[in-house]
Amino acid sequence: MTYENLDAELINALLGDGRASLRSLAEELDVSVTTVSNHLSDLEEEGVIRDYAPIVDYDKLGYDVTAILQLKVEGGALPDLTDRLRTHKQMVSVYEVTGDYDVIAVGKFTDTDDMNTLIKELLGDADINESATSVVLDAAVENQQFQLDVA
């Protein structure tokens, strides 16, 4: 293993098993445990690796309705609205975007009544000029991360 590709290989190994021990990562990458530890610390400090978290299957927990909300927002209210959406416990993604809408938010809900409650709350927000909601019928891929190319 050349150190030139070590960070990418380390990230790829963690994508395969985020709970891998330093020792098993060192064996897989054919470097010392100290080297893995140092590179991993550097990646964390640089913010490349931000956290270690489980991937939760919300469907199995009863959140089987996924909605995509598209919102047109009053000019200066965009940062405030995205902050409010980000803190909403059932929002899994919130994006500021270009195009016809200003914000795209993805939420998980227990049923359509649960989703409808949030939509009505949003429609009552004076900062939102227009909205469109799509309900996901089938998630072809979700929470997907990808392996990095290694030279």
C-alpha positions as a Python dict, from the first residue, in 0.01 Angstrom:
ca = {
    (1, 'M'): (0, 0, 0),
    (2, 'T'): (137, 338, -95),
    (3, 'Y'): (52, 626, 135),
    (4, 'E'): (-55, 823, -172),
    (5, 'N'): (-385, 631, -182),
    (6, 'L'): (-412, 546, 186),
    (7, 'D'): (-681, 802, 277),
    (8, 'A'): (-907, 692, -9),
    (9, 'E'): (-849, 323, 74),
    (10, 'L'): (-921, 393, 441),
    (11, 'I'): (-1246, 571, 354),
    (12, 'N'): (-1347, 285, 123),
    (13, 'A'): (-1274, 30, 396),
    (14, 'L'): (-1489, 226, 642),
    (15, 'L'): (-1770, 250, 388),
    (16, 'G'): (-1762, -129, 377),
    (17, 'D'): (-1765, -159, 757),
    (18, 'G'): (-1796, 157, 963),
    (19, 'R'): (-1741, -43, 1282),
    (20, 'A'): (-1410, -198, 1174),
    (21, 'S'): (-1137, -189, 1436),
    (22, 'L'): (-811, -6, 1379),
    (23, 'R'): (-634, -342, 1382),
    (24, 'S'): (-857, -493, 1113),
    (25, 'L'): (-826, -178, 900),
    (26, 'A'): (-447, -191, 935),
    (27, 'E'): (-444, -556, 826),
    (28, 'E'): (-672, -487, 529),
    (29, 'L'): (-461, -189, 417),
    (30, 'D'): (-127, -353, 500),
    (31, 'V'): (-6, -68, 723),
    (32, 'S'): (49, -28, 1095),
    (33, 'V'): (-230, 42, 1343),
    (34, 'T'): (-56, 371, 1427),
    (35, 'T'): (-61, 476, 1062),
    (36, 'V'): (-433, 400, 1036),
    (37, 'S'): (-500, 585, 1360),
    (38, 'N'): (-304, 892, 1248),
    (39, 'H'): (-469, 906, 905),
    (40, 'L'): (-813, 852, 1054),
    (41, 'S'): (-754, 1132, 1306),
    (42, 'D'): (-644, 1362, 1025),
    (43, 'L'): (-955, 1280, 819),
    (44, 'E'): (-1176, 1350, 1120),
    (45, 'E'): (-999, 1679, 1202),
    (46, 'E'): (-1032, 1792, 838),
    (47, 'G'): (-1403, 1713, 845),
    (48, 'V'): (-1376, 1452, 569),
    (49, 'I'): (-1518, 1195, 810),
    (50, 'R'): (-1771, 1374, 1025),
    (51, 'D'): (-1937, 1101, 1222),
    (52, 'Y'): (-1998, 733, 1259),
    (53, 'A'): (-2367, 652, 1253),
    (54, 'P'): (-2593, 355, 1185),
    (55, 'I'): (-2805, 346, 873),
    (56, 'V'): (-3160, 321, 1004),
    (57, 'D'): (-3436, 152, 804),
    (58, 'Y'): (-3717, 395, 889),
    (59, 'D'): (-3975, 180, 707),
    (60, 'K'): (-3922, -95, 965),
    (61, 'L'): (-3985, 161, 1240),
    (62, 'G'): (-4317, 268, 1091),
    (63, 'Y'): (-4199, 571, 893),
    (64, 'D'): (-4301, 425, 560),
    (65, 'V'): (-4412, 745, 384),
    (66, 'T'): (-4134, 947, 224),
    (67, 'A'): (-4225, 1289, 88),
    (68, 'I'): (-4027, 1531, -124),
    (69, 'L'): (-4127, 1890, -56),
    (70, 'Q'): (-4044, 2162, -309),
    (71, 'L'): (-4076, 2514, -172),
    (72, 'K'): (-4060, 2864, -317),
    (73, 'V'): (-3946, 3095, -40),
    (74, 'E'): (-3966, 3470, 17),
    (75, 'G'): (-3620, 3614, -67),
    (76, 'G'): (-3455, 3696, 265),
    (77, 'A'): (-3634, 3418, 455),
    (78, 'L'): (-3438, 3134, 295),
    (79, 'P'): (-3175, 3088, 571),
    (80, 'D'): (-3438, 3100, 846),
    (81, 'L'): (-3663, 2851, 670),
    (82, 'T'): (-3384, 2604, 597),
    (83, 'D'): (-3278, 2626, 964),
    (84, 'R'): (-3632, 2547, 1076),
    (85, 'L'): (-3662, 2255, 834),
    (86, 'R'): (-3319, 2122, 934),
    (87, 'T'): (-3428, 2103, 1299),
    (88, 'H'): (-3757, 1930, 1217),
    (89, 'K'): (-3702, 1577, 1347),
    (90, 'Q'): (-3851, 1399, 1047),
    (91, 'M'): (-3657, 1585, 778),
    (92, 'V'): (-3374, 1367, 653),
    (93, 'S'): (-3244, 1607, 385),
    (94, 'V'): (-3284, 1979, 321),
    (95, 'Y'): (-3129, 2143, 15),
    (96, 'E'): (-3114, 2499, -116),
    (97, 'V'): (-3141, 2457, -493),
    (98, 'T'): (-3151, 2640, -823),
    (99, 'G'): (-3444, 2616, -1060),
    (100, 'D'): (-3816, 2665, -1010),
    (101, 'Y'): (-3802, 2608, -634),
    (102, 'D'): (-3567, 2739, -366),
    (103, 'V'): (-3573, 2446, -124),
    (104, 'I'): (-3609, 2071, -162),
    (105, 'A'): (-3672, 1882, 161),
    (106, 'V'): (-3711, 1508, 211),
    (107, 'G'): (-3907, 1385, 510),
    (108, 'K'): (-4009, 1050, 660),
    (109, 'F'): (-4358, 1011, 801),
    (110, 'T'): (-4562, 741, 973),
    (111, 'D'): (-4858, 791, 741),
    (112, 'T'): (-5018, 1044, 511),
    (113, 'D'): (-5192, 1216, 804),
    (114, 'D'): (-4852, 1272, 966),
    (115, 'M'): (-4721, 1412, 636),
    (116, 'N'): (-5032, 1626, 590),
    (117, 'T'): (-4978, 1786, 932),
    (118, 'L'): (-4635, 1913, 829),
    (119, 'I'): (-4758, 2027, 487),
    (120, 'K'): (-5041, 2230, 646),
    (121, 'E'): (-4792, 2381, 890),
    (122, 'L'): (-4567, 2482, 600),
    (123, 'L'): (-4854, 2622, 394),
    (124, 'G'): (-4938, 2850, 687),
    (125, 'D'): (-4584, 2991, 684),
    (126, 'A'): (-4585, 3342, 537),
    (127, 'D'): (-4228, 3291, 407),
    (128, 'I'): (-4340, 3011, 174),
    (129, 'N'): (-4491, 3142, -150),
    (130, 'E'): (-4558, 2808, -318),
    (131, 'S'): (-4511, 2438, -254),
    (132, 'A'): (-4536, 2107, -431),
    (133, 'T'): (-4520, 1768, -264),
    (134, 'S'): (-4437, 1431, -414),
    (135, 'V'): (-4482, 1104, -229),
    (136, 'V'): (-4216, 843, -301),
    (137, 'L'): (-4368, 520, -433),
    (138, 'D'): (-4047, 316, -426),
    (139, 'A'): (-3693, 404, -320),
    (140, 'A'): (-3466, 253, -583),
    (141, 'V'): (-3164, 363, -377),
    (142, 'E'): (-3143, 554, -49),
    (143, 'N'): (-2862, 659, 185),
    (144, 'Q'): (-2617, 549, -81),
    (145, 'Q'): (-2251, 636, -40),
    (146, 'F'): (-1992, 551, -302),
    (147, 'Q'): (-1641, 415, -304),
    (148, 'L'): (-1365, 659, -396),
    (149, 'D'): (-1152, 599, -702),
    (150, 'V'): (-799, 494, -619),
    (151, 'A'): (-523, 555, -869),
}
